[in-house]
Amino acid sequence: MEEPSEDLAVQRKYEELIEACRANRQLSADDESNIFRAFNIARNAHADTRRKSGELYIFHPLAVAQIAVSEVGLGPIAVICALLHDVVEDTDITLDTLRAIFGERVARIVDGVTKIDKATMIAEQNADFSSQAENYRKILLAMCDDAYVIFLKLCDRLHNMRTLGSMKDTKKLAISSETQYLYIPIAHRLGLYNIKTELDDLVMQYTNPDKYAEIANQISQSAGTELKLKECFTAPIRKLLDSNGLHYTIKTRIKSVYSCWKKMQNKGVQFDEIFDLYAMRIILDIPDIEGLAPEERRQIEKEECFKVYALITGLFRPQPARFRDWITTPKNNGYESLHTTVMSPIGRWVEVQIRTTRMDRIAEKGMAAHFLYKEAHPDEQVKQSPVEEWLQQIRTSLEDPNKNALDLVEEFKETLYTNEIYIFTPKGETIKMPARSTVLDFAYAIHSELGKHCIGAKVNARVVPTGYRLHSGEQVQVLTSQKTNPTEDWLKEVQTQRAKDHIKDYLRNEKKQYFDEGEQKLRAFLEKSKLAITPERTARLRLFFNCDSDIDLYYRIAQGDITEDGLRQCFHLSRSKPQLLFLQPYQQLFDGKEQNSLLNSDKKSFTTSPFLADAQYDNLETQPATCCKPVQGDRVIGIVEDNRIMVHRTNCPTAIHEMSTHEDRIVRVRWRPGEKIAFLTGITITAIDRKGLLQQLTRIISEDMDLNMRAITLETSEGVVHGLIMLYVHNLGGLDQLIESIRAIEGVEQVQRV
């Protein structure tokens, strides 16, 4: 009985897909025939395959196609490609077969979505090599050729995230990290805000599930407030718009869980302090006027939106600092809207977004709306979209065969969230640069030789150093000296990948001069140890000493940075001295006699690693990462690094970057049960300055909570205290209890974990 019911379910999903296609646009007989042919090919090709959840695999391509149609608004070509997107990768069907049946474009899109075959990938023995980054590069190159590739990839990723529950934990974290690293920024850049918002929430469910559940519960408890707002806020607005003869639609929304968490992190506020939790969208229906030019229509739309803005702000008091005009100056992904925040009758700030149906279509479907319009009107001259200009800019960079795939992806990511500034040359020419660019970035943007010898610049006739951050509208004259050349420190000053690449190339060429000397030193050491130089041993050395390449390795050996003692440790030719495994990574935070006395007084607490890794990694030591400072009770993941396992919190940005580019380094790690170990962590405090505040803080920490403080720093400015307290806690529950106790102190405004 099971098989017939599954077949019926598959058929129902297909019929729902066809209905969604028809609702979007009128389908021709050829369109329906091709979609049906693609469906049959996919169903037969995946007939014996099931997903990890146990359901037939064909449900996945059907779901991806449904997302493409219903949530992005794509047409028949996208549906065909979505149905076929996995057949080349997972079955015997070839691209030539698809090309013969459906044509060149379908084959090209399917190829762009298909991962690189691992069997054909030459795995360079390099610490920076990443098969994931190579796949990212392939997808991005295909995206530049046809934007449908990335639209479908986003649809595919959205469905994978929706059905991630059946995967093992390390796979969940790897896929979530990839999503946060690349796909969410792309969705943002393409204006697919609904998809971006859902992906943000889904990623948070797997990387920070406890906080997600907490905020989701707080949002659900605020449902009563939303109902009150509809009564006292929405009703007067409807009455006002109706009395002015406007045709409109009103939509309301509550901020997503991830958006709330991000606001709490960035602003250091609690949930009940988020003033734009609620938002209203007013969508104006502007009737078509025959013979009206697009520019004239846009002007009418703008005037109508500002008319509604004047009506709303006349009814409710606005917050001036929260006004945004994205109509006069649209976002770089084409987004247009007026945003204002007004005070509601119940004392809640509410964000009001004002736009037209055309603007709303772009806001909902992102840049897909532009591509769809071009396809629907092939004979009409349609202005090139900002996204098409963006794709043209990155195409040349992505096709550079000399660039490492990771560097290419990082360079691409720079263009996703970055705002742009406009800089003037001494001759008045305009150079567009990413925000936060420095003088050095600007010099390299003009010419590599100018950057190579840059010593500073005159900005608006004022001399500034190479690390000066530029601002839009400044006029810059680069100053040079032939005696100046790039150093390692320059990499810390630049922001753009172009500048980084040129500096790295120069340093690499400089290091090549020491290649032979370093190789001879290594060969002599290995011969003395009765070993030979092999690719496997040099790869091991690169990983152990965190070298980017053989050139970097031999340079450091020649310069004496890598000593014979270090080489012996790498090849286990000598046993290193016992170290305090847990506290050692944090020693860089604090120095001095106080630390030594602390170690002597409580040494037993820190000599045992609190982590247990999978059995195959027993030979590697585990250490807590200093970037996120995990404490007992945090959800953690291990990343293999330099012959050890660094343990991060699952939502740590460093861990997310590593998991998204080096999935093979992920290790499942859990807390050692029954161990009472002290963990160094920190909290920041913002409070109103008053007498006795410090005494009350130390009493709660030392007496009430019985915790040891490592250091405390308090600074007062204009009556406000900003403090950092480093202390030792035993688990996450104790840390949360401490934060709540400090938060209850009179005058304390914010308390956050570092």
N, C-alpha and C positions, 0 to 999 in steps of 0.2 A: 504493500500500500504506500510505502514511503516514496518510491520513485515517481509514480504518477502525480502525487501531490507536489513534489519538487518541480516536475515538468510544468504543472499548472501555474505554480508560483513564478517560474521563469517567464512563462507566456504572459502572465498578468503584468510583470514588470516591463516587458517589452511593449505591451499595449499602452501602459502609462507613459512610457517614453515617447511613443508616437503621438499621443494626445498632447503632451507638453510641446512637442515640435510644432504641431498644428496650431496650438494656442499662440506660439511666438510669431509664426509667419505661415503663409500659404505654401504647402509643399507640392512640388510638381510630381508627376508620376515617376520620373527618373530618380528624384530624391528618395521617394519612398521605396523604390525598387533597390537602390543602392544601400540604403539603411538596412533593409531586410536581408540583403545578400551579406552585408558585413556582420549582422547579428548571427546568421546561420554559420558563417565561417568561424566566428569566435566561439559559438556554442559547441560546435563539433571539435574544434581544436582543443578546447579546455574540458572536453566531456569527462575525462577520467581524473580531473584535478579538483581538489578541495582546498579551501583556505584553512588557516590554523584554527579558525572557529568551528570548522566542520562543515560549513555550507559549501554548495557548489561554487566553483571559481567564477562562473559566468555572471553571478550576481555582482561581482566587483566591477567589471567593465560596464554593465548596465547602470550601476549606481554612478559611476564616473560620468557616463553620458548624460544621465539625468541631472547631475549637478551642472554640467556644462550648459545644458539647455535652460533649466529652471532658475539657477542662481547666478549664472554669468550671462545668459541670453544668447549663447552661440547658436550657429545654424547647422545645416545638414553635414557639411564637411567635418565639423568638430565632432558630431555624433558618430560618424563613420570611424574617424580616427580614435575616438574614445573607446568604441567597441573593440577595435583591433589593437589597442596600444600595447598589449602584452603578448600578442601571438608570435611576434618575431623573437622576442626575448625568451619565451617559455615553451614554444612548440616548434614543429618542423617547418612551419610556413615561412617563406623567405620574403624579403622586400621586393624581389623581382616579381613574385606572384602577385603581391598587392599592387605593384605598379601596373602590371598587365590588366588587372581587373578594374582598379579604381583611378588610375592615372598617377602622374608624377607627384602632384602636391600631397596626396594622401600618403604615398610612400615616404616622401621627405619628412612629413610631420611625424609619422610613426617612428621613423628612424631617429628623429631628434629626441623623442620621448624615451627611446630604448636605451638602457644602460649599456656601457661598454662591456663586452664579453671579457671576463677576467682571464680567460685562457689566452686571449690575444694581447693582454696588457703586459708590457715588459716592466717588471717590478724593479725599479732602480734601488740599489742598496743605499738609500739615503734617508736620513731622519726626517726630511721634509716631504718625502714622497707620500702621496695620499691617493688611493684609488678613488675615494669619494670626491676629492678635488678634481681628478681627471674627468669623472662623470659630470661634475658641475660645469666644467669647461665645455664639454660636449653639448650639454643642454643649452648653455648660454650662447654658444656659437649658432646652434640651430634656432634659438629664439631670435637672434639678430636677423636670420634669414626669413623666418615666418613666426610672427608673434603668437600664433595659435599653439605653438609648442609649449610655451610657458603657461598659457591659459589652461591647457590640458594637464600639464604637470601639476599645477595648483589644484585642479579638480581631483586628480589622482591622489595627491597628498592629503587633501581634506578628507576624502573617504577613508584613506588608510589611518588617519588620526582618529576618525570616528569609530573605527573598528580595531583599535590597538589593544584592547583589553585581553585578547587571547595570546598575545606575544609574551615571551619571557621578559623578566625585568630589565636586563641589560639592553635588550632590543628595543624595549619601550623608550628607555632613556636615550639610546642612540638615534632613533627616529625622531623623537621629540626635539633633541638637540639640533639635528639637521634642519628641522622645521623652523626652529627659532633663529638659527644661524643664517639661513638663506631664503626660505620660502616666505616667511612672514614679511621680511623687508621687501621682497619683490611684490607681494600682494599690496603692500602699502604704496610702493612706487607706481604701481599700475592703477591705483585708486579703487581696488577691490576691498573696500573697508569691511563689508560684512564677512567676507572670507577671512580677512586678517583678524578681525575681532574673535571669530570662532576658533581659529587656529591658536591665537593667544591663550584663550581659556583652556583649550584642550591640552596644550603644552604644559600649562600650569598645573593641571590635574595630575600629570605624571611627574613633574619635576618638583612641585611644592604642594602635594595633595592636602596636607594638614591646614595650611593657610588658605588654600582654595575653599575647603569645606567651611572654614570659619567665616570667611567673607560672604560666601554664598548664603549661609544661614542668616547673616546680618541683613543681606539684601532682601531675603524672603520676609524677614520680620518687619521690613519697612513698607510692606504692601499697603498698609492702612494709610500711610502718609501720601502714597501715590493716588489713592482714591480721593482723599481730601483735596489734593491739588487739582484733580479733574473737575471737582465741583466749584472751587473758588477761583481757579485760574483759567482753565480752558473755556468754561462757559462765558465769562465776560469777553474773552478774546473773540469767540465765535460771534457774539452779538455785535461787537465792534466791526468786524470784517463784513458781516452781513449788511450792516447799516450803510457801509460804504460801497455796496454793490460788487464786492470782489468774489471771484470764483476760486475756490481753494480746497485743499485737503489738509487735515491735521493728523500728524502721527506723534506718538510719545514713546519715549524709551527710558530705561534705567541704565546707568553706566554698567559695563560688563565687570565681571569679577576681576579679571586681570587689570583692567583700567583703574579700578578702585585700588588694587594692591600697588600698582605703579605710582599712583598719585600719593598714596600713603608713604611709600618709600622715598619718592623725590621731594615731597614737601615736609616729611617728618610729622604727619598728622594722623589722627585716629579716624576710624570709619565715620563716626558721627560729625567729623569736621570737614568732610568732603562736601563742598558747597554746590558743585555742579553734578550731583548724583542724578538729577532728573533733567531731561531735555525734551523740548517740543520742536517739531519740524513743521513749518507752514509752507506748503507747496502750492504755488499760484498757477492757475491755469490761464495762460495768455492766449487768446484766440488768434488764429492765423489771419494775416492780412495779405491778400493776393498782391503779388508784385513787389512785396517789401524785401529789400536787400538784407542779407544776414546781419550786417553791421547795424542797420537801422533797427532790426528786430531785437538785437542784443541791447541796444540803448533803451528801447521801450521796457524790456525785462528788468533792466537795472533800475529804471525810474520807478517801476511798480514795486520792486523789492524795497527800495528806500522809502516809498510811501507807507508800506506796511511797517517798516522799522519805526518810522515817526509815530504811527498810531500806537504801536506796542509800548514804546518808551514814554508816550504821553499818558498811558494807562498805568504803567508800573515803573518804579524807579530803577534805572539801569545802573550797572557798575561800569564806569567809563573805561577802566583798565581792561575790561573783558570784551571790548568791541573788536571784531575782525572783519575786514572787507576783502573777501576772496572773489568778489565780482570784478572790481576795478583791476585787481592784480591776482588772477587765478593761480592756484598752486601749480607746481611743475608737472603734475599728472593731469592737469585740466580741471581740477575741482573748482567749482564756483558756488559761493553761498555767502550770505551775511550772517554773522554770529554776534549775538549780544547776550548778556546775562542780566536778568532782572529779579527784583525782590518780589516774591509772591505774598499774598495776604496772610499766609500761615508762618511767615518768617523764614522761608526756605528760598535760597537762590535757585533759579531755574534758567538753564541755557535755552535760548530760542534761536533756531536756525531758519532763515528765510531764503527760499529759492523758488525757481520755476520748475515746471515738469521736465523741461529739457535739462536743466541743471541737475535735477534729482536723478534722471536717467543716467547721467555721467557719474554722479555720486554713488549710485547703486551698482552699476555695471562697470565702473571704471573706464579704462581706455578701450575695453572691449566694445563699448558703444561706438567709439570712433571707427574702429575697424569694421564693425558690422554696417555702419552707415556707408562706408566706402564700397563695401561689397554690394549693398543694396542699390547704390547709385554709381555704377561703374563709369558712366559717361559724364558725370558731373565732376568739375574740378574742385576737389576738397582740399582745404588747407592742411599741410602736413602737421601732425600732432606733435606736442612736446615729447611724447614717448618715442615717436619715430626718430626725432632728432637725437634723442638720448641713445637709441639703439645704434644709430650711425656712428656716434662718437665712440662707443665702446667696441665696435666691430674690429677696428684696426688693432686695438690693444689685445683683444682676445686671440687674434690670429697670429700673434708674435710667437714663433716656434722656440725662441730662446728664453722665454719666461717660464719659471716654475708655475705649475697649475695653482698652487696655494696662493702665490703672489698675485696671479691673475684674478682669482676669486676675491681676494682681499681688495684689490684695486676696483673691481666691479662693485663690491659692497659699499665702497666709499661713495658711489654715486646714488645709492638708494635713499638714505635718510638725510644726506648732507644738503644744507642750504647753500646758495651761491652768493659770492660777492663780486663786485665789478671794480677792477683796479685800472688806473690810467698810467700809460707809459709817459716818459718826458715829452714825446711827440703828440700826446693826446689820444693814442690808440687805446681801445678798451680790451682788457684781458679778463675773461671770466675765470674765477678761481673758486674752489670749495671754501666754505666758511672755515675760519680758524687757520687758514694758510699763513705761513710765515714768509719773511723776506727770502729765505733760502728756497722755499717752494716756488715763489714767484720767479726767482732767477733761473731755476731749472725749467720752468714753464716757458721762458723766453728762449733759452738755448743751453745745452748741456755744458758748454765751455764757460758760459757766464756763471752758471751755478758752481762749477768746479773751483773757480777762483774768487768766489764772492766773499767779501769781508764785512759787508753791511749794506746800508742803503740810505738815501735821503728820501724821507717820506714827508711830502709837503714841505720840502726844504729843511727838514730837521733830521739830523743823523741818528740812525737807530741801528741796533745790532742785528745779526742774522736771524736770531730767534724771535724777533718782534712779530706779533700777530697783526696781520693787516685787517683793515676795515673798509667796507664798501665806500667808493668815492675817493679814496686816497690816490695821490700821484706818486709813483715810486721810480727813483733812479738808483739802479744797482751800482754799488762800488766794488771794485775788484783789485786784486793784487796777484801777479804771476807767482809770487812766493807762497801763496796759500793753496792748499790742496785738501780734499775731504779727509776726515777722521771718523772714527767710530762714534764720537760724540755727536756728529752731525745727524745721525739717524734718530737721535732723541729730539731734534729740533724740527724735523720736517713732518708734514701730515700727508702729503700726496704720495701715491705709489710711484709716480713717475720720478720724483726726486729720490725716493728710497732706492729705486732700481739703479739709477745712475751712480749713486753713492756706493751701493753694494758692488756694482761692476768695477768701479775704480779700486775699491779695497781688495776685491778678488784678484784683480790684475797685479796689484802690489804684492799680495801674498804669494802669487805664483813664483816670484823670484826666490822664495825660501823653500819651494817644493822639494828640490833635490836634497837640500841640506837636512830637512826634516825626515825625508824618506831614508836617508843614510843613517841618521840617528836611530830611527825605529828599527831598521834592518839589523844594525849592530846590537841593539838590545835583544831582539828576538833570537838572533844567532847565539848570543851568550846564554839565552834561556832555552836553547835547542828547539826553537820554533821558527817557522817560516812566514813571510808575508803572504796572506791569502785575502781574497775579497771578503770572505766571512769575518776574518779577524779585523780588517779595517772597518767593516760595517759595525762590528761590536765596539770598537774604539770610538767611532763617531757617536754612537748611541750613548756610551758611557760618559763621554766628555761633552756631550751636547754640541757637536760640531755640525755645521750645515753641509760640509763637503770634505773630500780628501784634501783639497787645497787648504781649507781652514784647519784641518787636523795637523797636516805637516807644518803649517805656519806656526801653530802653537807649540809643537814639539821643538821646532828650530829656535823659537824665541825663549824656550825654557818654561813656558806656562804649564806644559804637561811634563812632569818629571818622571824619573824611573820608578819612584815610589808609587806614583799614580798608575803607571803602566802595570806594575806588579799587582796592584789591587784589582785592576780591570781583568787580568787573566788569572786571578786567584793564586798568584805565585807567593803571596805573603798575606798573613792575616792582619787586618786593620785593628787598631786598638779599640777596645769596647767603648761605646758611646752611649749617652742617654738618648735612647731612640725617640722618646716622645717629645721631650722639651726642646731638644736640639734645634728643630726647625724654627722655633720662636726666639732663639737667642739673639737674632739680629735686631729684635724690637727693643731690647733693653740691655745695657751694658753696666758694669760697675760691681762694686763689692757686695751690694745688696743682693744681687742675683746669686752670687756664690754662696752667701749665707743661707739663702732660701733653698738652694739645691742641697746643701748639707743637712738642713733641718728636716727636709721631707723627701729625701732621695728615693725612698721606696715607691712613692706614688708614681714616679716618672720612668722607671726602668723597664716597664712592661708595655708593649704595644697594646692598645685597647682594641685592635682590629683583628678580625679573622678573614682571610681571603680564601678563595677556592683552593683545593688541595694541590693543583698543578703549579701554584705560585708560592709554595711553601719556602722555596729557596730565596725569595725576595722579601726584604724588610718592608714593613708598612709604616708610613709617616703621615701625620695630618698636614694638610696644605695650609700654608700661612695666609693665603689669599682670602679664605672663607672661614677659617678657624672652627672646624666642626666640634661640637660637644655631644656627649652621650645623649642619644635620643633623636639627633638629627638624622634625616635620611641621607645616606652616603653612597658614593660610588668610587671605585679605585681606577686610577689611570697609571699605566706602566710608564715610568720615566726614569732614565738613567739607572737601570738595574735596580729599581725600587718601585714601590707602589705608593703614589701620592693619593691620599684619601680626601675627597672634596664633598661638600654638600651637593646634593643633586641639582640644586638651582644655582650653583656657582657659575658665573659667566666664563671663568677659565675652563672649568670642566665641560661646559656646554660647547665651547669652541673646540676642545680636544675631541669630544665624542662625535662632533659633526664632521671632523676631518680625518680622524684616526680611530675608526670604530674598533679596529683590531687590538687597540691598547686598553679597552675597557675591561675591568675586572670586577666581578661581584664581591662586595665587601660587606661585612656585618660587624656589629659591635660584639666584643668579647663579653659573654654573660658573667655576672657575679663579680666583676672587677670594680672596685671603687677607686677611680682615677680622677685626679684634678685636671681640668682643662683650662688653659689660658684663653680668655675671651675679653671682649671690651664692650662698653656701652657708652653712648653719648647722651648728654643731658643739656637741655635748654630750660632755664628757670629765671624767674624774677629775683634779682639780688635782694637778700635780706639777712639780717643778723641771725646766726645759728644754723644757716642752711648746711654748711659743711659738717657741722657737728651732727646734725640729724642724718645726713647721708652716711657718715662713717658708722653711726650707731646701728642703722638698719643693716649695713653690710657686715660689720664685724660682730655685733652682739646678737641682733635678731636672727640673721641668716647664718651666722658663724662661718663666714667666708674670708679667705685671705685676699687682701688687695696687693697688687703688684706695683701699681702706680696710679696716681690721681692728679689730674691737671685741670684747674679751673681758671678761666679768664673772664673778667668782667668788662663790659663795654656799654656805656649809657644805661646802666641799671639792669642789664641782662647778662646772666651767667651762661657761658658755654663751657661744658666740661667733658673730659674723656677719662673714664675709669677702666683700668685694666685689672682684672681679677681672676681668681681660679674658682670654677664651679664644677660640680660633679655630674650634672646632667641638664638636659634642656628644660625639664620641669622646674628645677631650681632657678635657672636663669629667668624663665618666664615669671616665676613668683617674685623674684627680686625686682624685675622691671615693673610689675604691678604695684609693689610696695613703694618704690621710688616715685612712681606716677601719682600715688595718692598723697605725696607730700605737698603741703600748701605752697603755691607759687611755681611748681614744676609744670612746664608747658609740654615738653617733649622728652621722651626717653626711647632710644633706639639701640638695638644691637648693632655692633660694628659689622 
